[in-house]
């Protein structure tokens, strides 16, 4: 199955990114720490080409710490500076600023050698929808500049933001790519709330999540739901969760949609623990 769409504003956003790229010294790409590779836009990688880049793994407080460290190593092995943050942690925000300053310094040193008056380094911040970009911008600027929301695609236009005297940041709308060739990428992004829930069957998404957790985090499932490691029939698993959690229809039968909603809510809010839905080894 290939999942595809390409809203007009996203096609326009890509063109604008290409046009504005020459104005910046480096790119700050945001990914979700729970699915760092799946939340990288492959279309953007083509656009960014040889531009210097740093990767910020967002929402580390919801991700598996051990897996997050492995992902940071994964990017660094590819000569891409990477940092994982909780956007509400002030010390993490300071680390982002410092890494950005370090990355922009090389460009500024070249200007100084040419006798050109140094200026704040300039960065473009990019990422797929609902990765937390607007919230990070507000934290970096230390005031509310960008709109925030839990709906994908809140940001619709580009905006320059000054981060103290350290660097200037060009905001861009969240950009998805035309289609997912790998349906697992779609499932991961849907599970963490990056793409709209209506685009895929929620029951299919939750079946993927449960199967993944059974393989990688079986103890989390056992702690939260009446599921043992021998249960493999997804119908039986949905029934067990629904009966335990009261996800029932008026006649007393289990409502699978309600089961799907509560499992996905438990995942997104961290009630299932710190979960990462992909790892570098795979």
N, C-alpha and C positions, 0 to 999 in steps of 0.2 A: 504494500500500500504506500503510495506517495501522497503526502499531505502538502497541499499547495494553496497559496493565495498571494496577492501582491497589491495591497491597497495603494491608491495613487499617491497619498502623501508620503509613503515609504520610498517610492520610486523617485519622487522629488527630493526627499532627504538625502538619498544616495548621491544624486547629482550635486547637491549643495556641499556635501562632505568632500567630494572630489575637487570642487572649485576652491574651497576654503583651506584645503590641506597645505597649500603652498604658503599660507600665512602663519603657520605654526612651526615650532621647533621640534615638538614631539607629540605623541598621542597617549592619552590615558584611557585604556580600554577596561571597562568594568565587566566582570563575569560573575555568575552566581557560584559561590563556593560549593554548593551542593551538586552542581553539574558544570564544572569549569570549562570543559571542552564543548559540550553540547550548547552552552550559552555563549560561545564565541561565534560571531557571524562570519561564515566562510566567504560571503560576498564582500564583507568589509576587509578581510585579509587581502583580497585582490586589490581593493582600492588603496589601502594603506601602503602597499608595496614596500619600499625600503625606508620608510620614515621610522625614526626611533620611537620605541614604544615601551610603556610600562603596563603591567596588568595588575588590577586591583580585584582580589577575590572578595566579593561582598557577602554579607550575612554569615560570617564565620561562626557566629553564635548559634546558628542552626545546623552547621555542618559538622562532620566527624573530624575532630582535631588531627588525628593521625593521617587521615586521607588528605586533609588540607596541606599538611607539611609535605606530603608526597607531591601534591600538585605544584606547590611553590618550587620544589626541586625540579619538577618536569619543565617548567617555564625557564628557570635559570639555566638548565642544561642547554636550552635553545637560545641562550644569550638574551633573554627577555627578563628584566627586573620584575619581580612579583612580590606582592604583599597582600596579606589577608587581614580584613578589618571588620569590626563591629562599628557601624556608622554612629552609634551613640556613645562610643568610648573616645573621650577627648585625646587620650594618648595615641590611639590609632590614627586619628585625624592628623596629629602632629607628624606621625611617621609618613603619612601620605605626602604631606607638604615637603618634608625633608627629601624623600625619594624623588619627588618632582623637581625640587631645586637641584639636586645632584645631576639629574638627567638633562636639565636645561643648561647647566653650567658650561658644558662643552661648547655649545653654540655661542654663549656669551663670551667665552675666552677667545674665540675666533674673532668676534667683533672688536674686542679690546686690542688684539694684536694688529688689527687693521686700522687702529686709531679711531674707531667709531665709538661714540658715546654708548656705554652699556645701557641696556633697557631690561625690564622684566622679561623673563622667558615666557613663551606663549605655548599653550598646550590646547589640544582639542580633546574633549571628553566624549567618548562614544560607548555605546552598549545597547543591548537589545531592550525592549520595553520591560518595565517593572523590575529592573535589576537593582533599583535604589539610587539611580543617578541624581534625580532632583534633590533627594534628601542629603546626599553627599555634598552636592554643590552648596546647599544652604549651610552645612557644617563648615565647609572650607571657607566660605565667605563670612561666616559667623553672623549671618542674618538671613531672613527669608527672602530669597530672590526667585528661585525656581518653584513652580507648582509641584505639589506632591500628591500622590494618590495611590490606591491599591489596584487601580485599573491600568492594564497595559496601554502604553502610548499616551500618557498625559501631556508630555512635552510635545509641542507642535512646531516650534520655530527655534532658530539659532539665536544665541545670546552670549555676549562677552561678559565675563565676571572677573573682577579683580580679587585675588587672594592675598590680602595684606599687601606687602611690597615685594612678595616673593615671585609671583607669576600671574599671568592672565590666562583665563580659562574660557575656551569657546564651547558653549553647550550646543548639543545637537539632538534632534529627536531620536528616540529609540527606533532602531531599524531592524526589522526581520528580513529574512531572505525569501526568495520566491517560493521555495518548496523544500520539504525535508525528504531527501532520498531514503534516509534511514528512519523508519518509523519509531525506533527506540529514542531517537533524539526528540521527536515530537512528544512521546510519552513522558520523557524526563522533564521537558520544559512545561508541559501541561501540569505535571504533578506539583511542580514548585510554583505554579501560578504565573508563568511568563507569558503564555498564550491564552487566549480566551477559552474558558471552559466549554463553550458551545461548539468549538471546532472539532472536538473529539468526543467519543463516548466516555463518560465519566466512569462507567463500570469497567471499560477496557483499561483506562488509566490506573484505576485502583487494583485491578487484577495484576497489572505489570508491577505496581508498587509492592503488593503483597508477595509476589513471586521473588522479587529482588530482595526483599527483607528476609524471606525464608532462607535465601542462600547466604546473605551477608550479615544480617542482624536478627537471627532467629530469636534470641533472648528478648529483644525489644517487643516482638509480636507476642511472645508468651506472657510478658509482663502486662501488656495492655489489653489483650484479647484472649478468649478461650481457644487458642490455637496451639496444638502441639506440632512437633516437627514431622510427624508422620502424615499429617493432613495435606493432601495434594489436590483434592477435588475443589475447585473454586466455588462451585455452587454450595458445597457443604461448609466451606469457610465463611461465605457471605451469610449463610443461615445461622451459623454459630455466633458471629459477631452481632447480627441483627437481634437475635433473641437475648443476648447478654445486655445489649445497650438499648433495648426497647425501640428499635427501628422497625416498627410494625405498622401494618395497614389496619383499617377499621375491623376487618374480619379476623385479625390475629396473625395473619401471615407476615413473613418478613418482607419489608419494602427495600429492594436492592438499591434503589436510588438514594434512600436515606442512609443506607450502609455506606455507599460510595461517598456521600457528602461528609459523613463523620470521620471516615478514615483519612480522606484528603485534608480535612480540617486538622486532624491530629498530627498529620505529617507537616503541614505548613506552619503550625503554631509551635512545633517542637515538643508536643506531648508524647511523641514516639521516641523522643531522645534526639541526639545529634546524629543526623543521617546524611550521607553523601551517596548519590545515586549513580556514580560512575567512578572508576579509579584508573590511574595511568596504565596499569598493567594490562587492562582489558582493551 
